[in-house]
Amino acid sequence: MNSLDHTHDPAAQSWVASANAADIDFPLQNLPYARARRAGTQQDWRIVVAIGDQALDLAKAASAGRWSSAIQVLLEPLARGDLNALMAQPAAARRALRQALFEALREGSPQQARLQGALIAQAELEFSLPARIGDYTDFYAGIHHAVTVGKLFRPDNPLLPNYKWVPIGYHGRASSIVVSGTPLRRPWGQRKGPNDEVPQFAPSQRLDHELELGLWVAQGNALGEPIPIERAEEHLFGLSLFNDWSARDIQPWEYQPLGPFLAKNFGSTVSPWIVCWEALAPFRCPLERAADDPRPLPYLQHTANEVAGGVDLQLEVWIHTAAQRAAGRGPTRLACSNMRHMYWTAAQLLTHHASNGCNLQPGDLLGTGTLSGPLPEQAGSLLELSQGGRQAVDLGEGESRTFLQDGDELSLRAYAERPGARRIGLGACSGLILPALAR
């Protein structure tokens, strides 16, 4: 488990003034990574670190700053835009770089004069995916989502017998994961309603979002060698917001018997910033399980995981419709939830994934599944909020939704705050729905 150190000191201030604001996502205690360049240029991509409303360009910082030889070696691939190289480093090296960046950006640092010119406003940047994603796996770790959706289709048996024993997941498609701000087209697919004699091929009419988090793999494991749960967090680099868009009318027809396919792989949106696992140390919490639930099998058990395997991270879903934008109105919050509602911890998901010897690699992405809470207003999808499309969600000013319409922009937000700790956030994860292509 990650432990607290001086980089979590809530009283620490930065010489970057905007990082000291109380409600900023990216104070000195956060320092997430992204892959970016100045917008509108052909500049080479480089890794940047968020600090307030600015970003530290690690290509410039590597040459302008004064670093130890060990830190300089870690910075060199980041200057070339290669975050996977840092992911592949041992946890101790990743922590050492975090500490070096913290000290360099801390108020009173002798590095200030050297690094001032390496700052760029985040508003002036364009982003790519933060890392090369070799493989993507989507889990189903949100038990409240699983129960609510299960009740829509199996009212008397919402959870299948395996749910509380084994982390459920499926292999998705990495090529259609896009960075926040990338528009997505409404997908076409086969649909078959209960009264249809034959299926039809048409644009989806029940397009939905899914409130998820993406877990980024750090050091991998050799083929055939599992990762024990007591070491699992050494293999976690960090997390991002993740929207695994879903076509609810395509999925029921195609998913039997092999699971999700074209209803999911037309696009998934990930936020550009990866918040390192170490930054979350002040917000750890116990694994939440009902007293009468079965104990996990031994390979998924570890005392530290039970005591502090969860993360107390607030999650929000916002919608900004075309009509709202045209009228100059702001977005509407659809739902709020929390990462602590995961039935399986991040360490358990990673351990289970590698338990058969599957070789994970730096930059692999694990989706948590939809992280709904137990209350109706904590639903992480419109499928739940609209009760399967039967009850429209009121957005005010005469607008409502059962599912997403063309022109809707869906945004996810997240932040962690606790007494005695500095509030941190994950940045935005947004996507605009474009009309389906004409055929």
C-alpha positions as CSV (number, residue, x, y, z in Angstrom):
1,M,0.0,0.0,0.0
2,N,1.2,3.5,-0.7
3,S,2.2,5.4,2.4
4,L,2.1,9.1,3.2
5,D,5.3,11.2,2.8
6,H,6.3,14.8,2.5
7,T,4.6,15.2,-0.9
8,H,1.2,14.9,0.8
9,D,1.8,17.7,3.3
10,P,-1.4,19.8,3.0
11,A,0.5,22.9,4.1
12,A,3.0,22.8,1.2
13,Q,2.7,25.6,-1.3
14,S,4.0,26.0,-4.8
15,W,5.8,29.0,-6.5
16,V,3.2,28.5,-9.2
17,A,0.5,30.8,-7.7
18,S,-2.5,29.1,-9.3
19,A,-1.6,25.8,-7.6
20,N,-2.4,27.2,-4.2
21,A,-6.1,27.9,-4.9
22,A,-8.3,25.9,-2.6
23,D,-10.5,24.3,-5.3
24,I,-7.9,23.7,-8.0
25,D,-7.6,20.1,-9.3
26,F,-3.9,20.2,-9.6
27,P,-2.1,21.5,-6.5
28,L,1.5,20.6,-5.6
29,Q,0.3,17.4,-3.9
30,N,-1.1,16.0,-7.1
31,L,1.3,16.4,-10.1
32,P,-0.4,14.2,-12.7
33,Y,1.1,13.4,-16.1
34,A,-0.2,14.0,-19.6
35,R,1.1,13.9,-23.2
36,A,0.8,17.2,-24.9
37,R,2.1,20.0,-27.1
38,R,1.3,23.6,-27.9
39,A,-2.0,23.7,-29.7
40,G,-1.9,24.5,-33.4
41,T,1.8,23.5,-33.8
42,Q,3.7,20.5,-35.2
43,Q,5.8,20.5,-32.0
44,D,6.9,17.1,-30.9
45,W,4.8,15.5,-28.2
46,R,6.2,15.6,-24.7
47,I,5.1,14.6,-21.3
48,V,3.9,17.5,-19.1
49,V,3.0,17.7,-15.4
50,A,0.0,19.7,-14.2
51,I,0.6,22.3,-11.6
52,G,-2.3,24.7,-10.9
53,D,-3.6,25.9,-14.3
54,Q,-0.1,25.5,-15.8
55,A,1.8,22.5,-17.1
56,L,5.5,21.9,-16.6
57,D,7.0,20.9,-20.0
58,L,9.4,18.1,-19.2
59,A,11.3,18.5,-22.4
60,K,12.2,22.0,-21.4
61,A,12.5,21.1,-17.7
62,A,14.9,18.3,-18.4
63,S,17.4,20.6,-20.1
64,A,16.8,23.8,-18.0
65,G,16.6,22.2,-14.5
66,R,19.3,20.9,-12.3
67,W,18.6,17.2,-11.5
68,S,20.5,14.3,-10.1
69,S,21.8,11.8,-12.6
70,A,19.1,9.3,-11.6
71,I,16.3,11.8,-12.1
72,Q,17.8,13.0,-15.4
73,V,17.7,9.4,-16.7
74,L,14.0,9.2,-15.8
75,L,13.2,12.6,-17.5
76,E,14.9,11.8,-20.8
77,P,12.1,9.5,-22.3
78,L,9.4,11.8,-20.9
79,A,11.0,14.7,-22.8
80,R,10.4,12.6,-25.9
81,G,6.7,11.9,-25.0
82,D,7.2,8.4,-23.8
83,L,5.3,7.9,-20.5
84,N,5.3,4.1,-20.9
85,A,9.1,4.2,-20.1
86,L,8.3,5.7,-16.7
87,M,5.5,3.2,-16.2
88,A,8.0,0.4,-16.7
89,Q,10.2,1.6,-13.9
90,P,10.1,0.1,-10.4
91,A,7.8,1.8,-7.9
92,A,10.7,3.3,-6.0
93,A,12.0,5.1,-9.1
94,R,8.5,6.5,-9.9
95,R,8.2,7.8,-6.3
96,A,11.7,9.4,-6.6
97,L,10.7,11.3,-9.7
98,R,7.5,12.5,-8.0
99,Q,9.5,13.7,-5.0
100,A,12.0,15.5,-7.2
101,L,9.2,17.3,-9.1
102,F,7.5,18.2,-5.9
103,E,10.7,19.8,-4.5
104,A,11.4,21.6,-7.8
105,L,7.9,23.2,-7.8
106,R,7.7,23.8,-4.1
107,E,7.7,27.4,-2.8
108,G,11.3,28.6,-2.2
109,S,12.8,26.0,-4.6
110,P,16.1,27.0,-6.1
111,Q,14.8,25.5,-9.3
112,Q,12.2,28.3,-9.8
113,A,14.3,30.5,-11.9
114,R,15.4,27.6,-14.1
115,L,12.0,26.2,-14.6
116,Q,9.8,29.3,-14.9
117,G,10.3,29.2,-18.7
118,A,9.3,25.5,-18.8
119,L,5.7,26.4,-17.8
120,I,2.9,26.7,-20.3
121,A,-0.8,27.4,-19.6
122,Q,-2.9,24.2,-19.9
123,A,-5.4,26.2,-22.0
124,E,-2.7,26.6,-24.7
125,L,-2.1,22.8,-25.0
126,E,-3.6,20.0,-27.1
127,F,-3.5,16.5,-25.7
128,S,-3.0,13.0,-27.1
129,L,-3.6,9.8,-25.2
130,P,-1.3,9.9,-22.3
131,A,0.4,6.6,-23.0
132,R,0.5,3.8,-25.6
133,I,-2.4,1.4,-24.7
134,G,-1.4,-2.1,-25.7
135,D,-4.4,-3.8,-24.3
136,Y,-7.7,-2.8,-22.7
137,T,-9.8,-4.8,-20.3
138,D,-13.2,-3.6,-19.0
139,F,-14.3,-4.9,-15.6
140,Y,-17.8,-4.9,-14.0
141,A,-16.7,-3.9,-10.4
142,G,-19.6,-1.6,-9.7
143,I,-22.0,-3.8,-7.7
144,H,-24.8,-1.1,-7.5
145,H,-24.8,-0.8,-11.3
146,A,-24.8,-4.5,-11.7
147,V,-27.8,-4.9,-9.4
148,T,-29.8,-2.1,-10.9
149,V,-29.2,-3.2,-14.5
150,G,-29.8,-6.8,-13.5
151,K,-33.2,-5.9,-12.1
152,L,-34.2,-4.4,-15.4
153,F,-33.7,-7.8,-17.2
154,R,-33.9,-10.3,-14.3
155,P,-36.0,-8.8,-11.5
156,D,-35.9,-11.9,-9.4
157,N,-32.2,-12.6,-9.9
158,P,-30.3,-9.4,-10.7
159,L,-26.8,-10.8,-9.8
160,L,-25.6,-13.9,-11.4
161,P,-24.0,-16.5,-9.0
162,N,-20.4,-15.7,-9.8
163,Y,-20.5,-12.0,-9.2
164,K,-19.4,-12.0,-5.5
165,W,-16.7,-14.6,-6.1
166,V,-14.9,-13.6,-9.3
167,P,-14.1,-10.1,-10.8
168,I,-16.1,-10.1,-14.0
169,G,-14.4,-8.6,-17.1
170,Y,-14.0,-8.7,-20.9
171,H,-11.3,-7.8,-23.3
172,G,-12.1,-4.6,-25.2
173,R,-10.6,-2.8,-28.1
174,A,-7.7,-0.4,-27.4
175,S,-7.7,1.3,-30.9
176,S,-11.0,3.1,-30.3
177,I,-10.0,4.7,-27.0
178,V,-9.8,8.4,-27.5
179,V,-8.6,11.4,-25.4
180,S,-11.1,13.8,-23.8
181,G,-12.4,16.4,-26.2
182,T,-12.6,14.0,-29.2
183,P,-16.1,13.9,-30.7
184,L,-17.7,10.5,-31.3
185,R,-20.2,9.5,-33.9
186,R,-23.4,7.7,-33.1
187,P,-22.8,4.1,-34.1
188,W,-24.7,1.9,-36.5
189,G,-25.5,-1.7,-35.5
190,Q,-27.9,-4.5,-35.6
191,R,-31.0,-4.0,-33.3
192,K,-33.9,-6.3,-32.7
193,G,-36.8,-5.2,-30.5
194,P,-39.2,-7.6,-28.8
195,N,-41.8,-7.2,-31.5
196,D,-39.4,-7.4,-34.5
197,E,-39.4,-10.5,-36.6
198,V,-35.9,-9.8,-38.0
199,P,-33.2,-7.5,-36.8
200,Q,-32.5,-4.1,-38.5
201,F,-29.2,-2.4,-39.2
202,A,-29.6,1.3,-38.2
203,P,-28.1,4.0,-36.0
204,S,-28.4,3.4,-32.2
205,Q,-31.3,5.2,-30.6
206,R,-30.3,4.3,-27.0
207,L,-26.8,5.8,-26.7
208,D,-25.5,6.0,-23.2
209,H,-22.5,6.9,-21.1
210,E,-20.8,4.9,-18.4
211,L,-19.1,6.5,-15.4
212,E,-15.8,4.6,-15.0
213,L,-12.2,5.0,-14.0
214,G,-9.3,3.7,-16.0
215,L,-6.5,2.0,-14.1
216,W,-3.1,2.2,-15.8
217,V,-0.7,-0.7,-15.4
218,A,2.9,0.1,-14.5
219,Q,5.5,-2.6,-14.4
220,G,4.1,-5.8,-16.0
221,N,4.7,-9.4,-15.3
222,A,6.3,-12.2,-17.4
223,L,4.0,-14.6,-19.2
224,G,3.0,-17.4,-16.8
225,E,3.9,-15.6,-13.7
226,P,1.0,-14.2,-11.6
227,I,1.1,-11.0,-9.5
228,P,0.4,-11.7,-5.8
229,I,-2.1,-9.3,-4.3
230,E,0.3,-8.0,-1.6
231,R,2.5,-6.6,-4.5
232,A,-0.3,-5.6,-6.9
233,E,-0.2,-1.9,-6.1
234,E,3.4,-1.8,-7.2
235,H,2.1,-2.6,-10.6
236,L,-0.5,0.2,-10.7
237,F,0.7,3.5,-12.2
238,G,-2.3,5.6,-11.6
239,L,-5.9,6.3,-12.8
240,S,-7.9,8.5,-15.1
241,L,-11.6,9.2,-15.7
242,F,-13.0,6.9,-18.3
243,N,-16.3,7.0,-20.2
244,D,-17.0,3.6,-21.8
245,W,-19.9,4.7,-24.2
246,S,-22.5,2.1,-24.8
247,A,-25.2,1.5,-27.4
248,R,-27.9,-0.1,-25.2
249,D,-30.1,-1.2,-28.2
250,I,-27.3,-3.0,-30.0
251,Q,-25.9,-4.8,-27.0
252,P,-28.8,-7.1,-26.0
253,W,-29.0,-8.6,-29.5
254,E,-25.3,-9.2,-30.1
255,Y,-23.8,-9.9,-26.6
256,Q,-25.2,-13.5,-26.3
257,P,-23.3,-15.7,-25.8
258,L,-19.9,-14.0,-25.9
259,G,-20.4,-10.6,-24.4
260,P,-20.0,-7.0,-25.5
261,F,-18.8,-6.3,-29.0
262,L,-19.8,-3.5,-31.4
263,A,-22.1,-1.9,-28.8
264,K,-19.0,-0.9,-26.9
265,N,-16.0,-0.7,-29.2
266,F,-17.1,2.3,-31.3
267,G,-15.4,4.6,-28.8
268,S,-14.3,5.0,-25.2
269,T,-13.1,8.4,-23.8
270,V,-10.2,8.8,-21.3
271,S,-9.1,12.0,-19.6
272,P,-5.7,13.2,-20.6
273,W,-4.3,13.3,-17.1
274,I,-3.1,10.3,-15.2
275,V,-3.1,10.9,-11.4
276,C,-0.4,8.7,-10.0
277,W,-1.3,6.0,-7.5
278,E,1.0,7.7,-4.9
279,A,-1.0,10.9,-4.9
280,L,-4.1,9.0,-3.7
281,A,-2.5,7.9,-0.4
282,P,-4.4,10.4,1.8
283,F,-7.7,9.2,0.5
284,R,-7.5,5.4,1.0
285,C,-10.5,3.7,2.7
286,P,-11.6,0.2,3.6
287,L,-13.0,-2.3,1.1
288,E,-16.8,-2.1,1.5
289,R,-18.6,-5.5,1.7
290,A,-21.8,-6.6,3.3
291,A,-21.2,-8.7,6.4
292,D,-22.9,-11.8,4.9
293,D,-21.1,-11.6,1.6
294,P,-18.6,-14.5,0.9
295,R,-15.0,-13.9,1.7
296,P,-12.8,-13.6,-1.4
297,L,-10.7,-16.6,-2.3
298,P,-7.3,-16.6,-0.7
299,Y,-5.4,-15.3,-3.8
300,L,-7.6,-12.1,-3.6
301,Q,-7.2,-11.6,0.2
302,H,-4.7,-9.4,1.9
303,T,-5.2,-7.6,5.2
304,A,-3.8,-4.2,3.9
305,N,-6.2,-4.4,1.0
306,E,-9.2,-4.9,3.2
307,V,-8.2,-2.1,5.5
308,A,-7.3,0.5,2.9
309,G,-7.8,-1.0,-0.6
310,G,-10.5,1.4,-1.6
311,V,-10.2,5.1,-2.6
312,D,-12.6,7.8,-1.4
313,L,-12.9,9.7,-4.7
314,Q,-16.0,11.7,-5.5
315,L,-17.3,11.2,-9.1
316,E,-19.7,13.4,-11.1
317,V,-21.5,13.2,-14.5
318,W,-22.6,16.4,-16.3
319,I,-24.5,16.9,-19.5
320,H,-24.4,20.0,-21.7
321,T,-27.0,19.9,-24.5
322,A,-27.0,21.8,-27.8
323,A,-30.0,23.8,-26.5
324,Q,-28.2,24.7,-23.3
325,R,-25.1,25.9,-25.2
326,A,-27.2,27.9,-27.7
327,A,-29.0,29.6,-24.8
328,G,-25.8,30.3,-23.0
329,R,-26.8,28.1,-20.1
330,G,-24.4,25.9,-18.2
331,P,-24.4,22.1,-18.0
332,T,-26.7,20.0,-15.8
333,R,-25.3,17.5,-13.3
334,L,-26.8,14.1,-14.0
335,A,-25.4,12.1,-11.1
336,C,-22.7,11.8,-8.4
337,S,-21.0,8.7,-7.0
338,N,-17.8,7.5,-5.4
339,M,-15.0,5.1,-6.2
340,R,-15.4,3.5,-2.8
341,H,-18.5,1.7,-4.2
342,M,-16.3,-0.7,-6.2
343,Y,-17.0,-4.3,-5.1
344,W,-13.5,-5.3,-6.0
345,T,-10.5,-3.1,-5.3
346,A,-8.0,-2.0,-7.9
347,A,-5.4,-4.4,-6.5
348,Q,-7.9,-7.3,-6.7
349,L,-8.7,-6.5,-10.3
350,L,-5.1,-6.5,-11.3
351,T,-4.3,-9.6,-9.3
352,H,-7.2,-11.5,-10.8
353,H,-6.2,-10.4,-14.3
354,A,-2.7,-11.9,-13.9
355,S,-3.8,-14.9,-11.8
356,N,-3.7,-17.2,-14.8
357,G,-0.3,-16.0,-15.9
358,C,-1.7,-13.4,-18.3
359,N,1.2,-10.9,-19.0
360,L,0.2,-7.3,-18.3
361,Q,2.4,-4.6,-19.8
362,P,3.2,-1.0,-19.0
363,G,0.4,1.2,-20.4
364,D,-2.3,-1.5,-20.4
365,L,-5.7,0.0,-19.3
366,L,-8.2,-1.6,-17.0
367,G,-11.7,-0.1,-16.9
368,T,-13.4,-0.4,-13.5
369,G,-17.0,-0.8,-14.9
370,T,-19.8,1.7,-14.2
371,L,-19.3,3.0,-10.6
372,S,-22.9,3.7,-9.5
373,G,-23.8,4.3,-5.9
374,P,-26.7,2.8,-3.9
375,L,-29.0,5.8,-4.4
376,P,-31.0,6.6,-7.5
377,E,-29.2,9.9,-8.0
378,Q,-25.9,8.1,-7.9
379,A,-26.5,6.1,-11.1
380,G,-23.5,6.2,-13.5
381,S,-25.5,5.7,-16.7
382,L,-28.8,6.9,-18.3
383,L,-29.9,3.3,-18.5
384,E,-30.2,3.4,-14.7
385,L,-31.3,7.0,-14.3
386,S,-34.2,6.5,-16.8
387,Q,-35.1,3.1,-15.5
388,G,-34.4,1.4,-18.9
389,G,-35.8,4.3,-20.9
390,R,-39.2,4.3,-19.1
391,Q,-38.7,7.6,-17.2
392,A,-37.2,10.7,-18.7
393,V,-34.6,12.6,-16.7
394,D,-35.6,16.3,-16.3
395,L,-32.8,18.7,-17.4
396,G,-34.9,21.9,-16.8
397,E,-36.0,24.5,-19.2
398,G,-38.3,21.9,-20.9
399,E,-35.5,19.5,-21.8
400,S,-35.3,15.9,-20.7
401,R,-33.4,12.7,-21.7
402,T,-33.9,9.0,-21.6
403,F,-30.7,8.5,-23.7
404,L,-28.2,10.8,-25.3
405,Q,-29.1,12.9,-28.3
406,D,-26.9,14.3,-31.1
407,G,-25.2,17.4,-29.9
408,D,-25.0,16.3,-26.3
409,E,-21.7,16.8,-24.5
410,L,-21.1,14.4,-21.7
411,S,-18.4,15.2,-19.1
412,L,-17.1,13.3,-16.1
413,R,-15.3,15.0,-13.1
414,A,-13.7,13.6,-10.0
415,Y,-12.0,14.9,-6.9
416,A,-10.8,13.7,-3.5
417,E,-11.0,15.7,-0.3
418,R,-10.6,14.9,3.4
419,P,-9.8,16.9,6.5
420,G,-6.0,17.0,6.9
421,A,-5.3,16.5,3.2
422,R,-5.1,18.7,0.2
423,R,-8.0,18.4,-2.3
424,I,-6.9,16.9,-5.6
425,G,-8.8,16.3,-8.9
426,L,-8.6,14.3,-12.1
427,G,-9.4,17.0,-14.6
428,A,-12.2,16.7,-17.2
429,C,-13.2,13.8,-19.4
430,S,-15.6,15.0,-22.1
431,G,-17.0,13.9,-25.4
432,L,-19.5,15.3,-27.9
433,I,-22.0,13.1,-29.7
434,L,-22.1,13.7,-33.5
435,P,-24.9,12.4,-35.8
436,A,-24.5,8.9,-37.3
437,L,-22.9,8.8,-40.8
438,A,-25.5,8.7,-43.6
439,R,-25.6,5.3,-45.5
